[in-house]
Structure formats: C-alpha cells, structure tokens
C-alpha cells in the first residue's frame, strides 16, 4: 500500500490523481496544490511547489512514500536530486528524472545535440546566443520559410514560434533575444520546418534500459480551428491515432525510442520516469520535434482513461528488482477525445475568478485544469480551464460524446475549438 503525493495543479495532475485513486495499492492520496477537481479524489495541500522545504515537510507529515512530479519546471530545476540528497527522505520513491536527464526538455540545444550524436531523426538546426543576433539573422535569411524558432529553455509550452515570412521571423528572433520568453530565449534554436502530421508518444522507463510504451495521442496546439493562430499548451487530444500504421510504429520504436533510451545509458544519464516524444510523421518517416521529461497535457487526459494497467503497479516496477515493466501497456480498444474549454483571451491575458456552472450526467468525464473553489463555488483560475473527455468504441462517437459534455458546462466567455479530431475522420 502506498501513500502518494502528486505535485501540480493542471489537468494532467487531475488525470493522474483519477487513475491512481483507482489502484487497490493506493492507501492515501495528496495533491499539491491541486485544483477544484482534485479535492474529490484526495486531499489538496496548499503548498508552493517552488519551495522545496514545504514539500519535504509535507512528505514527512503525511508519511509519503511515492512522489509523482507532474510539471516540468521542478524536474528541470533538480527537485529529484535535492530530495534524494535529503537525510530524512531515505526510501522515498520519485517518479520523474534527475536534473541532468530533464535537460532533454530543459534545453532544446542539449536535446538537438543528443539526437544528432545518436542518429535520431530530427530537423536540421543551428543554435544562437543573444550575443550572436546579427549572425543568427544572416543565417535565417539564407533559409526558406516557414521558419521555426525555439526558446532554448522552458517557456510554459509557448516558446516555439512558426513564422511564414522572413521579416516576421527576423522580428520574432529579435524579440526573443530581447527577452520575450525571459531567460529561456537568451539562446534560440533555429531549425528546419518539418512538414507532416504530429503525434505524441510516451514511455515509462526504469533507467536501466527497460520501458513501457503507453497509449499514443494526437495533440491540437493552435488556438484556432483549422490549426490557426498562436500555439497554446494544447486545445484537445485524440487517442489512439488512426493514421499510424504498424510499420510507422515499428520505425518509431527502432529509430527513436530505443536509440534514445540506449543513448541515455551510454551518456551515463539515469533517466527514470515518463518520457514524452513529440513526433512528426514526414515523407521520410517519423522525426522528433521535441522531448518532454513528463507526461503531456492535455494528452494525459486521453491516455490514462484508455490505460488498463494499474499505474501504481507500473511505478512499483520502476523500483522492484523482481518486477519488470511490460514492453507495451495494456490499453482499451476504445477511442478517447478531449476537448479543452479555455478562458476568453487565452493564450494571451484572460480573466480569473469567473463562476463555472456544470450540469453533468452520469458517465461524463471532466478533468479540471484552471479551476479553484471560492467557498463551494467553482471558479476559473487559469487559461485552460477544463478538459471534457469522451470515450467510445468509434472515433466519431468519442468526439460526439466529448462535445456533448462541453454543452453541459458554462462560464462567461468560455472558448473551445469545434474541430478536435475532425481531421482524422
């Protein structure tokens, strides 16, 4: 039996709490800081997860034996290293990689060098520092559009820009070097634009070369229908992905997943936890767009409803010598579609504290992201507010079910895309 603490407050963490709560191995569940939905599954702890002393105190106070780190920032900043070095936390199990391993997400330049070294297919690129602005612009002007600019560091999912004209790209590059994404864009990766269809692959790996392949999803990142407008943290997802053949999945495993896992071992990097591959299916096969050192959001909201494994048992296999991760996680044959309901103005500025009214029916599945409670009233507290998930035996029925749930929710100015999954029909 385990006592679990999940760090984070988004839809990913609500979905993790929902799945972990189903395990017979779960004795007690805490979420820090959680949101307006997670308190129905466990106890929300009002901690500042950037203050690691508060986390250490909570682990001791609540006899936590398993810590699941949801968001990327604590992992990139080295929370696992810090807690493992803490004298009072011997035996604590942490799901999430060390700081060095988390550089796969924390530094785009590190990730690109790693892929280049181990022959993992990805876009051609150059890395430039803010002190090399004119050199970067000259190099950019020699390329053909569209132009892909990536802030090297973390930028809350918004640090990737795709520009279609040279002048737009030059202006955006100057803004990035000037601090558009803070310190994250003081170094910028300029890379070739990959043409194709995006999809997301996830594994859970034990750091010793073994891993479990989790359900695969397709994410819709742009704010506008028809994939238009600026990037967001994700406006919807579908799992499984109909256009992926057995041959493509074999290529993903042979050309991308295995070389990544083996490359980490050869580098002497112990990577234990979730690893996310953002991939593009191009004419020449699958290629890596980015790595993430944790589960994706909102992909988690469709992956976990399809996962038929006991998540805590999989976590046990990370640590137990007599337990091996299954090569492929058992998953439902059903489709799952998630539609994100966002605040007006997202991904720019948006209001908070708006009352949310829900009249859900039995069987409706809604994961909270940007919500909190004022007394008994549920109110908005973020840009992406809720994820409505539909599970059904066919993709059209799954999509329809998700949108039916959306219709039972209302708050002022709520926005959602009406075309999630439609390109796959």
C-alpha positions in Angstrom: 0.0 0.0 0.0 1.3 3.4 -0.9 0.8 7.0 0.2 1.2 9.2 -2.8 1.8 12.9 -3.3 1.3 14.4 -6.8 2.9 17.8 -7.5 1.0 20.1 -9.8 -2.4 21.8 -10.4 -3.3 21.1 -14.0 -5.5 18.7 -16.0 -2.5 16.3 -16.2 -2.4 16.1 -12.4 -6.2 15.7 -12.1 -6.0 12.8 -14.6 -3.0 11.2 -12.7 -5.0 11.5 -9.4 -8.1 10.0 -11.0 -6.1 7.0 -12.3 -4.0 6.5 -9.1 -7.1 6.6 -7.0 -8.4 3.5 -8.8 -5.5 1.4 -7.7 -6.0 -1.0 -4.8 -2.4 -0.2 -3.9 -3.4 3.4 -3.0 -3.7 4.0 0.7 -3.8 7.8 0.7 -3.6 10.4 -2.0 -2.4 14.1 -1.7 -2.2 16.7 -4.4 -0.1 19.9 -4.1 -1.5 22.4 -4.7 -4.2 20.6 -6.8 -7.3 22.3 -8.2 -11.1 22.5 -7.9 -11.5 18.9 -9.1 -8.6 17.0 -7.4 -10.0 17.5 -3.9 -12.8 15.0 -4.8 -10.1 12.3 -5.2 -7.7 13.1 -2.4 -6.6 15.9 -0.2 -5.3 19.1 -1.7 -2.2 20.5 0.1 -1.9 24.3 -0.3 1.9 24.2 -0.9 4.1 26.4 -3.0 5.8 23.7 -5.0 8.7 26.0 -5.8 9.5 26.0 -2.1 11.0 22.6 -1.7 11.3 22.8 2.1 7.5 22.8 2.1 7.4 19.6 0.1 10.0 18.0 2.4 7.8 18.9 5.4 4.7 17.5 3.7 6.4 14.2 2.8 7.3 13.8 6.5 4.0 15.0 7.9 1.9 12.7 5.7 4.3 9.7 5.6 4.5 9.9 1.8 6.4 7.0 0.1 5.8 7.9 -3.6 6.2 11.4 -5.1 4.8 11.9 -8.6 6.1 15.1 -10.2 3.6 16.4 -12.8 5.0 19.6 -14.3 8.4 20.0 -16.0 9.8 23.0 -14.1 10.6 21.3 -10.8 12.3 18.4 -12.7 14.4 20.7 -14.8 15.4 22.6 -11.7 16.5 19.4 -10.0 13.8 18.5 -7.4 14.7 14.8 -7.6 18.4 15.5 -6.9 17.5 17.7 -4.0 15.1 15.3 -2.3 17.3 12.3 -2.8 20.1 14.1 -1.1 17.8 14.9 1.9 18.8 12.9 5.0 15.2 12.5 6.2 13.8 11.1 2.9 15.6 7.8 2.5 13.4 5.3 0.6 11.2 8.0 -1.0 10.2 6.8 -4.5 10.2 9.7 -7.0 8.5 9.3 -10.4 10.4 11.8 -12.6 14.0 12.2 -13.8 17.0 13.9 -12.3 18.1 17.4 -13.4 20.7 16.2 -15.9 18.2 13.8 -17.6 15.5 16.5 -17.6 17.7 18.6 -19.9 16.1 16.7 -22.7 13.2 19.2 -22.2 15.0 21.9 -20.3 17.4 22.7 -23.1 16.4 22.5 -26.7 20.1 22.8 -27.7 21.0 19.8 -25.4 18.3 17.7 -26.9 19.3 18.5 -30.5 22.9 17.7 -29.8 21.9 14.4 -28.2 19.7 13.4 -31.2 22.5 14.3 -33.6 25.0 12.2 -31.7 22.8 9.1 -31.6 21.4 9.4 -35.2 17.8 10.1 -34.1 15.8 11.7 -36.9 15.0 15.4 -36.3 15.1 18.7 -38.1 18.4 20.3 -39.2 19.2 23.2 -36.8 21.6 25.9 -35.5 21.9 27.3 -32.0 22.5 31.0 -31.5 23.0 33.1 -28.3 21.6 36.6 -27.8 25.1 38.0 -28.4 25.0 36.5 -31.9 21.9 38.2 -33.1 23.2 39.5 -36.4 24.8 36.2 -37.3 21.6 34.5 -36.4 19.6 36.8 -38.7 22.0 36.3 -41.5 21.8 32.5 -41.2 18.0 32.8 -41.1 17.8 34.9 -44.2 19.7 32.1 -46.1 16.9 29.6 -45.3 13.5 29.2 -46.9 10.3 29.5 -44.8 8.4 28.5 -42.8 10.8 29.4 -40.0 10.9 27.6 -36.7 12.3 29.4 -33.7 12.5 27.7 -30.3 13.5 29.2 -27.0 16.2 27.0 -25.6 14.7 26.9 -22.0 11.3 26.3 -20.6 8.5 28.8 -21.7 5.3 27.1 -20.4 4.7 25.5 -23.8 4.7 28.8 -25.7 8.4 29.1 -26.6 8.0 27.6 -30.1 7.2 30.0 -33.0 6.4 29.1 -36.6 6.7 32.1 -38.9 5.8 32.1 -42.6 7.7 35.2 -43.8 11.3 36.2 -43.4 10.5 39.6 -41.9 8.2 38.1 -39.3 10.9 35.6 -38.4 13.6 38.3 -38.1 11.3 40.4 -35.9 10.4 37.5 -33.7 14.0 36.5 -33.3 15.0 40.0 -32.2 12.1 39.9 -29.7 13.2 36.5 -28.3 16.8 37.6 -27.8 15.5 40.8 -26.1 13.7 38.6 -23.6 10.2 37.8 -25.0 10.4 34.5 -23.0 12.7 35.7 -20.3 16.0 33.8 -19.8 14.5 30.9 -21.8 15.1 32.7 -25.1 18.5 34.2 -24.4 19.6 31.2 -26.5 17.5 30.2 -29.6 17.3 27.1 -31.7 16.5 27.9 -35.4 15.5 24.8 -37.2 14.1 23.4 -40.4 10.4 23.2 -40.7 9.1 19.6 -40.7 6.1 19.0 -43.0 3.8 16.3 -41.8 1.3 15.2 -39.1 2.1 15.5 -35.4 1.6 12.8 -32.8 2.7 12.2 -29.2 4.4 9.0 -27.9 5.0 8.3 -24.2 7.1 5.7 -22.3 7.6 5.0 -18.7 11.3 3.9 -18.2 13.2 2.4 -15.3 16.6 3.9 -16.1 18.1 0.5 -16.8 17.1 0.2 -20.4 13.6 -1.2 -19.9 10.4 0.8 -20.7 6.7 0.5 -21.2 5.1 2.0 -24.3 1.9 3.9 -23.2 -1.1 4.8 -25.5 -0.3 7.2 -28.3 -2.2 10.5 -28.8 -2.5 13.4 -31.2 -2.5 16.9 -29.8 -4.0 20.1 -31.2 -1.8 23.0 -30.1 -3.1 26.0 -32.1 -5.8 28.2 -30.6 -7.9 28.5 -33.7 -9.9 26.0 -35.8 -8.1 24.5 -38.7 -4.8 24.8 -36.7 -4.6 28.5 -37.0 -3.4 31.2 -34.6 -0.7 31.1 -31.9 0.4 27.9 -30.1 -1.2 27.1 -26.7 -0.5 24.4 -24.2 -3.0 22.2 -26.2 -6.6 22.7 -27.1 -7.6 19.0 -27.5 -6.3 15.4 -28.0 -7.3 12.1 -29.5 -6.1 8.6 -28.7 -5.3 6.3 -30.5 -4.1 7.9 -33.7 -5.8 6.3 -36.8 -3.1 7.3 -39.4 -0.3 5.5 -37.6 0.4 2.1 -39.2 2.2 -0.9 -37.7 5.2 0.0 -39.9 5.3 3.6 -38.6 5.1 2.4 -35.0 7.9 -0.1 -35.7 10.0 2.8 -37.1 9.2 4.9 -34.0 10.5 2.2 -31.7 13.6 1.3 -33.8 14.7 4.7 -34.9 13.6 6.9 -32.0 12.6 5.3 -28.7 15.4 2.6 -28.5 18.2 4.9 -29.6 17.0 7.5 -27.0 17.0 5.0 -24.2 20.3 3.4 -25.2 21.8 6.9 -25.8 20.9 7.9 -22.2 22.6 4.8 -20.9 25.7 5.5 -23.0 25.9 9.0 -21.7 25.7 7.7 -18.1 22.4 9.5 -17.6 20.0 7.7 -15.3 16.5 8.5 -16.6 13.6 7.1 -14.5 10.1 8.3 -15.1 7.9 9.4 -18.0 9.5 10.4 -21.3 7.4 12.2 -24.0 8.4 12.2 -27.7 6.7 14.9 -29.7 6.9 13.5 -33.2 6.2 14.4 -36.8 5.3 11.9 -39.5 7.1 13.2 -42.5 7.5 11.8 -46.0 10.7 10.1 -44.9 9.3 8.7 -41.7 8.8 9.8 -38.1 11.1 12.5 -36.7 11.5 14.1 -33.3 10.1 17.6 -32.8 10.8 17.7 -29.1 11.3 15.7 -25.9 9.4 16.4 -22.7 10.5 14.9 -19.3 7.0 14.3 -18.1 3.5 13.3 -19.4 1.9 15.8 -21.8 -1.1 18.0 -21.0 -3.7 17.5 -22.4 -2.6 14.1 -23.8 -2.6 12.6 -20.3 -6.4 13.2 -20.2 -6.9 10.7 -23.1 -4.0 8.3 -22.4 -5.0 7.4 -18.8 -8.7 6.7 -19.5 -7.5 4.1 -22.1 -4.8 2.6 -19.9 -5.8 -0.7 -18.4 -2.7 -1.2 -16.3 -2.6 -0.3 -12.6 -0.5 2.8 -12.6 0.9 2.2 -9.1 1.9 -1.3 -10.1 3.9 0.2 -13.0 5.5 2.6 -10.6 6.4 -0.4 -8.4 8.2 -2.0 -11.4 10.5 1.1 -11.6 11.9 0.1 -8.2 11.4 -3.6 -7.6 14.1 -6.0 -8.9 11.5 -8.8 -9.1 9.1 -6.8 -11.3 9.7 -5.9 -15.0 7.8 -3.3 -17.0 5.6 -4.8 -19.7 7.0 -3.7 -23.2 3.6 -2.4 -24.2 1.0 -1.2 -21.7 -2.4 -2.8 -21.9 -4.9 -0.3 -23.3 -8.6 -0.2 -24.2 -9.5 -0.5 -27.9 -11.9 2.4 -27.3 -11.1 5.9 -28.6 -10.8 8.9 -26.2 -11.2 12.5 -27.3 -10.5 15.5 -25.1 -11.8 19.0 -25.8 -10.3 21.9 -23.8 -12.5 24.7 -22.6 -10.4 27.8 -22.2 -10.9 31.3 -20.8 -11.5 34.2 -23.3 -8.2 35.7 -24.3 -6.1 32.6 -23.8 -3.2 32.2 -24.7 -2.9 35.9 -24.0 -4.2 37.6 -20.9 -7.6 36.3 -19.5 -9.9 37.0 -16.6 -9.9 34.8 -13.5 -12.5 34.1 -10.8 -15.5 33.6 -13.1 -18.2 31.2 -11.7 -18.4 27.8 -13.5 -21.8 26.1 -13.9 -21.8 22.4 -14.6 -24.8 20.1 -15.0 -23.0 16.8 -15.7 -24.7 13.5 -16.3 -23.5 10.1 -15.1 -20.7 8.9 -17.3 -19.4 12.4 -18.1 -15.7 12.7 -17.7 -14.2 16.1 -16.9 -10.7 16.9 -15.8 -10.1 20.2 -14.1 -7.1 22.4 -15.1 -7.5 26.1 -14.3 -10.1 25.9 -11.5 -10.3 26.6 -7.8 -13.1 26.9 -5.3 -14.3 30.0 -3.5 -16.3 28.5 -0.7 -18.5 26.0 -2.5 -18.4 27.9 -5.8 -16.1 26.5 -8.6 -14.4 29.4 -10.4 -11.8 29.8 -13.2 -8.2 30.3 -12.2 -6.3 29.6 -15.5 -6.2 29.9 -19.2 -7.1 26.3 -19.9 -9.9 25.6 -17.5 -11.5 22.1 -18.2 -11.0 19.1 -20.4 -14.1 17.2 -21.5 -13.3 13.6 -22.4 -15.4 11.3 -24.5 -14.7 7.5 -24.6 -16.4 5.3 -27.1 -15.8 2.3 -29.5 -15.5 4.6 -32.6 -13.8 7.9 -33.1 -17.0 9.8 -34.3 -18.8 8.6 -31.2 -15.9 9.6 -29.0 -15.8 13.1 -30.5 -19.6 13.5 -30.2 -19.5 12.4 -26.5 -16.8 14.9 -25.6 -18.8 17.8 -27.2 -22.0 16.7 -25.5 -20.2 17.1 -22.2 -19.0 20.6 -23.3 -22.6 21.7 -23.7 -23.3 21.0 -20.1 -20.7 23.5 -18.9 -20.9 27.3 -18.9 -18.8 30.2 -17.7 -18.6 33.7 -19.1 -16.6 34.0 -22.3 -15.6 30.2 -22.4 -13.9 29.2 -25.7 -13.3 25.8 -27.3 -12.3 24.6 -30.7 -15.1 22.8 -32.5 -12.9 20.7 -34.8 -10.9 18.5 -32.4 -10.5 15.1 -34.1 -12.4 16.0 -37.2 -9.3 15.8 -39.4 -9.0 12.1 -38.5 -12.4 11.1 -39.7 
